[in-house]
Amino acid sequence: MSKRQERDLRYLAAIEEITQTLWKCKEKYNLQAEENHPLMHRLKIWEEKLTTERRLIEEISLPCRFILEHFTTFIGEVDHTVGFSLGQQLELGRGSINDFSIGEWGNICLVIGNVQLCWRDRDYQYLFYPDKVVLRSIEGTKPEIYLFFNFAFKYSKILTEFKDVLHDQQTLYCYPDLFSEP
């Protein structure tokens, strides 16, 4: 078992325990009855974040997880931005990564500035470059999504944990030296 897989098991156990505790507290203190209260809304947001963390480990492809883990290293930092475009003609903008979520069926939503960029993981293959990722539709019916960033993969210090991205079926291309040791 790899170091990443061992860590994943520990995190999944912790996420499950936190989720169970949250559910027990909601039941114990009858919080479901106050569904429209602002605090209840925040508790739902916590539940959604816990679900996203579980799905990040269990449900999405390794290439997609690698991208999201990389973005997490600079989430909320205004110095490190992500540009995004659909196809090569339509550049949509650039901004800080504020959040991401993983919905049912591997639907990824990346919040860049005030924009939500969403795609379904299993509908795309990934092309990796040092400071850019291209998401290419498997069926070719959707435009390519370009994500380019000023915080290159080599700076996030997770490359060694994700070397098997090279051999994943959803990795269409990987820059030759991307995963080589410095």
C-alpha atoms as one frame of an Amber mdcrd trajectory, in Angstrom:
protein
   0.000   0.000   0.000   1.415   3.403  -0.971   1.901   6.267   1.440  -0.961
   8.173  -0.224  -3.340   5.202   0.048  -2.488   4.697   3.725  -3.104   8.392
   4.414  -6.364   8.249   2.450  -7.653   5.445   4.679  -6.912   7.485   7.803
  -8.583  10.582   6.352 -11.636   8.611   5.260 -11.993   7.177   8.772 -11.725
  10.672  10.268 -14.221  12.130   7.778 -16.674   9.324   8.554 -16.320   9.890
  12.299 -16.855  13.651  11.947 -19.904  13.091   9.725 -21.445  10.595  12.153
 -20.861  12.999  15.051 -22.513  15.840  13.140 -25.547  13.650  12.362 -25.816
  12.523  16.003 -25.681  16.124  17.233 -28.370  17.198  14.774 -30.592  14.401
  16.050 -29.725  14.817  19.745 -30.455  18.543  19.735 -33.377  18.322  17.271
 -31.698  20.687  14.822 -33.606  19.375  11.796 -36.720  21.167  13.103 -34.977
  24.509  12.525 -34.189  23.858   8.869 -34.479  27.526   7.805 -32.208  28.918
  10.515 -28.867  30.406   9.306 -26.887  28.123  11.621 -28.585  25.097  10.076
 -27.564  26.393   6.652 -23.927  26.555   7.820 -24.153  23.007   9.184 -25.350
  21.882   5.731 -22.316  23.591   4.204 -20.088  21.604   6.596 -21.807  18.396
   5.520 -21.291  19.281   1.853 -17.590  19.968   2.472 -17.212  16.619   4.248
 -18.949  14.895   1.331 -16.605  16.649  -1.120 -13.571  15.463   0.844 -14.833
  11.877   0.824 -15.607  12.009  -2.898 -12.178  13.507  -3.604 -10.605  10.332
  -2.241 -13.159   7.700  -3.270 -14.976   8.732  -6.425 -13.059  10.899  -8.851
 -10.203   9.940 -11.146  -6.613  10.236  -9.998  -5.760  12.931 -12.602  -8.696
  15.069 -11.476  -7.766  14.572  -7.840  -4.178  15.577  -8.596  -5.412  18.857
 -10.098  -7.704  19.612  -7.151  -5.023  18.701  -4.589  -2.596  21.008  -6.405
  -5.129  23.854  -6.395  -5.732  23.272  -2.681  -2.098  24.205  -1.988  -2.887
  27.796  -2.997  -6.651  28.028  -2.448  -7.707  31.524  -1.369  -4.285  33.059
  -2.015  -4.580  36.149  -4.214  -0.929  35.907  -5.346  -1.623  32.615  -7.123
  -4.302  32.738  -9.768  -5.829  30.388 -12.293  -6.796  31.437 -15.779  -9.434
  29.498 -17.636 -10.837  29.291 -21.121 -13.188  27.177 -23.170 -11.504  26.177
 -26.376  -8.591  28.281 -27.541 -10.707  31.229 -28.641 -12.804  32.066 -25.583
 -10.661  33.164 -22.642 -13.049  33.632 -19.763 -10.886  35.125 -17.052  -8.407
  34.744 -14.282  -8.834  34.703 -10.532  -8.035  33.096  -7.229  -9.279  29.615
  -6.455 -11.881  30.177  -3.748 -13.346  26.706  -3.394 -14.290  23.515  -5.154
 -16.977  20.928  -4.672 -17.615  17.435  -5.933 -21.232  16.550  -6.524 -22.922
  13.301  -7.387 -21.592  11.343 -10.375 -18.226  13.111 -10.235 -19.474  16.581
 -11.126 -16.662  18.970 -10.261 -17.302  22.667  -9.622 -14.259  24.880  -9.323
 -14.882  28.398  -7.965 -12.446  30.827  -9.585 -13.091  34.383  -8.466 -16.853
  34.793  -8.861 -17.195  32.131 -11.560 -18.115  28.470 -11.159 -16.472  26.248
 -13.753 -18.046  22.784 -13.783 -17.399  19.515 -15.595 -18.049  15.822 -15.134
 -14.814  13.993 -14.375 -15.462  10.800 -16.318 -16.356  12.772 -19.480 -12.837
  14.196 -19.776  -9.237  13.176 -20.275  -6.405  15.294 -18.916  -3.302  16.740
 -20.563  -0.680  17.890 -18.045   1.929  20.596 -18.593   4.124  22.267 -15.929
   1.782  25.249 -15.481  -1.337  24.253 -17.397  -3.929  21.498 -17.656  -6.164
  20.843 -20.631  -9.388  18.924 -20.122 -10.408  17.242 -23.369 -13.851  15.772
 -23.834 -13.668  12.022 -24.409 -16.484  12.160 -26.942 -15.227  15.390 -28.514
 -18.660  16.996 -28.219 -17.728  19.580 -25.583 -15.108  22.325 -25.852 -11.739
  21.798 -24.242 -11.252  23.460 -20.866  -7.908  25.152 -20.294  -6.680  25.861
 -16.774  -3.407  27.769 -16.616  -1.770  28.876 -13.396   1.258  30.742 -12.059
   1.934  28.183  -9.297   3.459  25.317 -11.277   2.938  21.688 -10.263   6.543
  21.354  -9.082   5.902  23.833  -6.238   3.019  21.977  -4.579   5.250  19.162
  -3.285   2.708  16.449  -4.087   4.267  15.194  -7.320   5.825  12.097  -5.745
   2.471  11.057  -4.260   0.768  11.251  -7.646   3.329   9.666  -9.993   0.775
   7.023 -10.977  -1.209   9.778 -12.738   1.161   9.057 -15.640  -0.407   5.631
 -16.176  -4.051   6.465 -15.483  -6.476   5.823 -18.349  -7.796   9.400 -18.117
  -4.323  10.911 -18.578  -4.042  11.625 -22.278  -0.681  13.430 -22.143   1.893
  14.350 -19.536   4.817  16.708 -20.053   7.908  14.446 -20.154   9.726  15.739
 -17.066   6.706  16.718 -14.972   7.047  13.888 -12.444  10.839  13.526 -12.527
  12.773  14.169  -9.320  14.346  17.673  -9.067
